Structure formats: C-alpha cells, structure tokens
Amino acid sequence: MVNNPYIEQVKNHYKILTNLEEIYSIKWKWNSFFANKNPIILEIWTGLWNFFSKNVNQNLDKNYIWMEIRYKRCFMTAQKTLWKVKNNDNSCDNTKLEKYNNNFVVIKDYAEKINNIFDENEINETLIFFPDPWARKKWLKKRLLQKQFLDDLYARTKINWKLIFKTDHLGYFLHVLYEVEKTKWDILFKTFDYEKQWLYESDAITEFEQIFRWQDIKVCYLELIKK
Ligand SMILES: C[S@@+](CC[C@H](N)C(=O)[O-])C[C@H]1O[C@@H](n2cnc3c(N)ncnc32)[C@H](O)[C@@H]1O
C-alpha cells in the first residue's frame, strides 16, 4: 500500500492534469486549452521547479507544459510556480495574475506518451535536460532519446522550431548524435562544453545543472531544428 501524501494533493490541484482520458482529449487543442495562439514550450523529465517557474514567469507570451511522473515534484512545481507569480508581482494586479496562471500546466504522465498527448505540428519547442543516462549496457534501450522518440517529437514539432537537449553524460550525448543522424532533424548547434559558449546563462539553469557546475563537470548541449 503506497502512502504518499502528495497523491491526493496532485489529483486536486487545478494546475496539474492527471486524468489520462482528459489529458489525451486535449490533443490538437492545446492552444484552445491555453486560450491563445502563443508558442507551446514542452519541458520533459523536468525534475524540480526553479528553471521552469522562472521561464513561466518571465515569458508570458509563451505557454509552458511540464511533464513529470513523480507526485511530489508535480505538486511542488505547480505550487512554486504559482508562488513565484504572487511574490514577483508586487502590484497584485488580478488581471496580470490571471494571465500568469494561464500560461502553464503540469502533466503527470510519462514522456513516452507524447503521441497520445500532442498531435502533429503542435509543439514549438521541447527542452530535455539531464535525463537519466541509463549508462549500463543492458539498460541502453531504456534511454528516452532513441530514433523512434526523436521521430515522434519531430512530427509533433512545428516547422522552424526546436528540440534542445543537455546532458553531463558523454556516452549518452554521443548516442543521441548517432540516433539523430537517422532522423530528419537538422543540427543547429552542438558542443561538448557549452559553458564556453555565448549561450550559457548561469542564472538560467536547472537544479541538476547547478550540481554539475559546482563539481566543474562539462555539459554537452545540442540544438536541433525542424526545417
Ligand atoms: C535527472 S532528473 C531531471 C533533471 C532536471 N531536468 C534538471 O535538469 O534538473 C529526471 C527526472 O525525470 C523524471 N522522469 C523519469 N522518467 C520519466 C518519464 N518516463 N517521463 C517523465 N519524467 C520522467 C524523474 O522523476 C526525475 O524527476
């Protein structure tokens, strides 16, 4: 018997979707769900909330969808994101708060289910940062970024939009580069040490990346585009 206090909290949270029938019924209607035509940014294997909540609050002209499977992380992320809204907004202008609240949602489901959740050409940008590398040889098939998943994501991405991937695991990075070769994605940018590049912003990193920075571990970065 699982005794997880977050299960009920997640099920009752208005910013978290857990009912699979409901989630899958939104397929092809995400812009209607957000009630605007703004770009849809998908963050999967998200983990914790700092990076996500910051993005949500700083980019009101984008819609954010967050996918994670752990109850506590779903709940904390939704709460922290709403909390940040209230605390950053000194004016407490209700119209503004409503606008903030409308630009994100948390989905509690597996990343592998994207075909059930999104239709073709529905996502603008996908962020996948530090997924488990499943480093042992017998686990390699468990890696999320395989040809099939990359193909599925490609089909679901709008033309001229991107997939951004980061990992500290060189083996996983090389594996992804190999898999990408078999797909229609174009490589826009790749580096084995992106801290050296202009695109690194120290205040826009995830919790896992913070740990790697402290340990001085190099981070590999890949930006793919659908042309
Ligand atoms: C390594 S952590 C995430 C790191 C985070 N992106 C960061 O950079 O701080 C991996 C997260 O992915 C979640 N996860 C694992 N398998 C998943 C799956 N199949 N679908 C969605 N999330 C998953 C785990 O619960 C965990 O919170």
Ligand as a Chemical Component Dictionary entry (heavy atoms), coordinates in Angstrom:
data_LIG
# 
_chem_comp.id                   LIG 
_chem_comp.type                 NON-POLYMER 
_chem_comp.pdbx_formal_charge   0 
_chem_comp.three_letter_code    LIG 
# 
loop_
_chem_comp_atom.comp_id 
_chem_comp_atom.atom_id 
_chem_comp_atom.alt_atom_id 
_chem_comp_atom.type_symbol 
_chem_comp_atom.charge 
_chem_comp_atom.model_Cartn_x 
_chem_comp_atom.model_Cartn_y 
_chem_comp_atom.model_Cartn_z 
_chem_comp_atom.pdbx_ordinal 
LIG C1  C1  C 0  17.571 13.542 -13.696 1  
LIG S1  S1  S 1  16.059 14.186 -13.162 2  
LIG C2  C2  C 0  15.727 15.640 -14.017 3  
LIG C3  C3  C 0  16.623 16.700 -14.079 4  
LIG C4  C4  C 0  16.085 18.036 -14.471 5  
LIG N1  N1  N 0  15.716 18.092 -15.894 6  
LIG C5  C5  C 0  17.177 19.008 -14.185 7  
LIG O1  O1  O 0  17.896 19.355 -15.127 8  
LIG O2  O2  O -1 17.322 19.406 -13.011 9  
LIG C6  C6  C 0  14.963 13.160 -14.031 10 
LIG C7  C7  C 0  13.506 13.441 -13.756 11 
LIG O3  O3  O 0  12.743 12.820 -14.772 12 
LIG C8  C8  C 0  11.641 12.170 -14.193 13 
LIG N2  N2  N 0  11.319 11.057 -15.094 14 
LIG C9  C9  C 0  11.928 9.852  -15.139 15 
LIG N3  N3  N 0  11.375 9.096  -16.113 16 
LIG C10 C10 C 0  10.411 9.852  -16.688 17 
LIG C11 C11 C 0  9.491  9.616  -17.742 18 
LIG N4  N4  N 0  9.488  8.465  -18.405 19 
LIG N5  N5  N 0  8.638  10.619 -18.070 20 
LIG C12 C12 C 0  8.657  11.801 -17.412 21 
LIG N6  N6  N 0  9.510  12.076 -16.400 22 
LIG C13 C13 C 0  10.368 11.100 -16.036 23 
LIG C14 C14 C 0  12.096 11.733 -12.816 24 
LIG O4  O4  O 0  11.014 11.579 -11.943 25 
LIG C15 C15 C 0  13.036 12.875 -12.419 26 
LIG O5  O5  O 0  12.348 13.878 -11.709 27 
# 
loop_
_chem_comp_bond.comp_id 
_chem_comp_bond.atom_id_1 
_chem_comp_bond.atom_id_2 
_chem_comp_bond.value_order 
_chem_comp_bond.pdbx_ordinal 
LIG C1  S1  SING 1  
LIG S1  C2  SING 2  
LIG S1  C6  SING 3  
LIG C2  C3  SING 4  
LIG C3  C4  SING 5  
LIG C4  N1  SING 6  
LIG C4  C5  SING 7  
LIG C5  O1  DOUB 8  
LIG C5  O2  SING 9  
LIG C6  C7  SING 10 
LIG C7  O3  SING 11 
LIG C7  C15 SING 12 
LIG O3  C8  SING 13 
LIG C8  N2  SING 14 
LIG C8  C14 SING 15 
LIG N2  C9  SING 16 
LIG N2  C13 SING 17 
LIG C9  N3  DOUB 18 
LIG N3  C10 SING 19 
LIG C10 C11 SING 20 
LIG C10 C13 DOUB 21 
LIG C11 N4  SING 22 
LIG C11 N5  DOUB 23 
LIG N5  C12 SING 24 
LIG C12 N6  DOUB 25 
LIG N6  C13 SING 26 
LIG C14 O4  SING 27 
LIG C14 C15 SING 28 
LIG C15 O5  SING 29 
# 
